[in-house]
């Protein structure tokens, strides 16, 4: 009986859930010139913002921070295309929760130092 209880408690503590929140064609948290017309696709990138949970949340994660982290992986990127936003919840008393943003970089070749991209 003790083994079953320990196994059930372990399963609850290790369980988690990732939920697809949004799909977007193009998204950005940066200011850029839409009329530049020198955009190219880059690599597929991921950005996350998480907060720990120890009985109660110890922070407030945001989609904007997760998107900023994904865009800032390349200094020439100004946004993301084919974007998917996930909400992460991997906690039952202890664990983490937050957001993950995945997308393809939109690179602006008109920026200084980005002409050869």
BAVEXKOL-373204 format. One record per residue: residue in three letters; y, x, z of N, C-alpha, C in turn. Coordinates in steps of 0.05 Angstrom, whole numbers, plus 5000, padded with zeros to 4 digits. Last residue first. Example, Ala and Ser with C-alpha at 12.3 -4.5 7.8 and 13.67 -1.06 7.14 Angstrom:
<rs>
ser495552575142497952735143500152585157/ala488652645156491052465156493452645156/
</rs>
This chain:
<rs>
unk578054654100575854504112574554344090/unk582654944090580155034078577754884088/unk586954744121586954704092584254764079/unk588154794174585854634167585454594137/unk592955034188590455174193587955034186/unk596254434199596554724197593954864205/unk593653864164594553994188594554304184/unk591153664120594053724117595153854142/unk585953524130586453794119589453854115/unk583253204181585753194166586353484156/unk577052914189578553164190580953134171/unk573452524229575352494207577152734209/unk566652574250569452674251570952604226/unk562852024267563152244247566152314247/unk560651874335561951814309562052064292/unk559851584399558751744377560151674351/unk561151574466562251504440561051694420/unk559151304528558651504507559751404481/unk561051194596561151124568560451364550/unk557751064659559951144643559751044614/unk554351284718554951074699557351174683/unk548951564757551451574743551851324726/unk546251564824546051614796548751644783/unk544151104873544851374866544551414836/unk543750524871544750664895545650944889/unk541750614813541250384831542150474859/unk543650824748543850834777542850584790/unk545850884695543351004704543451044734/unk548850624646548550544674545850644683/unk553550674594551250794608551250694637/unk555350374535555850374563553250474577/unk557350644472555250564490556250564519/unk559950564408560650594437558350484453/unk560250864346558650694364559350764392/unk563550924283563550974312561750764326/unk565051094231562350994237561851034267/unk569651634247568751404230565951334238/unk575051864287572151834282571651604264/unk580652334284579352084290576352094285/unk582252834273584352644282583152374289/unk580353514273579553234274581853064285/unk581554044280582653914256581953614255/unk578754224324581654214326582954074302/unk573253884349574254034326577354004326/unk572653614395570653824390571453994365/unk576153194402577153464408575053684404/unk573052734394574952814373575853104377/unk570152714443568752734417570652834396/unk574252674481572452894482570852934456/unk576552174465578152424464576352664464/unk572351834478573051864450574752124447/unk572251884534569851954519570552004490/unk577451694545576751974552574252064537/unk576851164528578851334516578151634521/unk573150944562572350974534574251174521/unk572451224628573951074608572951144580/unk570351164698570151274671571651104650/unk572351274759572651064739572551184711/unk568651444819570551494797570551254778/unk564151344849566051544859568051624837/unk561150714867562250904847564351094858/unk556550734923558650604908559850804888/unk551751034928551850774940554150614927/unk554251424889552851474914553351234931/unk555051574823554751354841553151444865/unk559651924781557351914798557451654815/unk561651784714562451794743559851774759/unk563152034648561351924669562651954696/unk564152044582565652034607563951894627/unk562652394522561852234545563952254567/unk561752444452563352494475562652304497/unk559052724393558652544416560552634438/unk559052744320559652854347559252634368/unk557452964257557052744276557352864304/unk562553324220559953294232559853044250/unk567153024174566053254188563253194198/unk570352804115568552754137567453014148/unk577452864104574652914096572952854120/unk583952704080581852674100579152734088/unk588952694057587352934056585252934077/unk592752294062590852284040589252544037/unk597152184094596652464087594652474064/unk598351684115599051734087598452024078/unk597451694168595551554151595951604122/unk598252194212599552084188597451954170/unk596652054281596552214257597652054233/unk595152074349597151994329596752174305/unk588651884376590652084369592651974349/unk584351594382586251574404588551774400/unk580951204333582251444341583951384366/unk576150964285577450944311578751214318/unk572950564237574650794243575950744270/unk568850174247568850334222570450584226/unk564950084306567550084293567350254268/unk561449724353561149874328563849854314/unk560149704424561749654401560949824377/unk555849754462558149584467559749514442/unk549349814478551149854456553449654459/unk547250074539547849834524549949904502/unk542250344577544450414559544850174541/unk539850404643540350224620542650334604/unk534550604686537250604677537450424652/unk530550834742531050654719534050664711/unk529651114787529751264762530451084738/unk529350724826531350934828531751084802/unk524950424809527550294811529750504812/unk520850794814521450674788524250554788/unk520850894869521451104850522251004823/unk519250394887521850494895522750714876/unk513950384866515950184858518750274864/unk511750834893511850824864513950624854/unk512150654947513450904938513750914908/unk508750204943511550174951513150414942/unk503950454931505050264912508050214918/unk503150774976503450904950504650714930/unk502550395015504850575017505350704990/unk497650165000500050005000502550175000/
</rs>
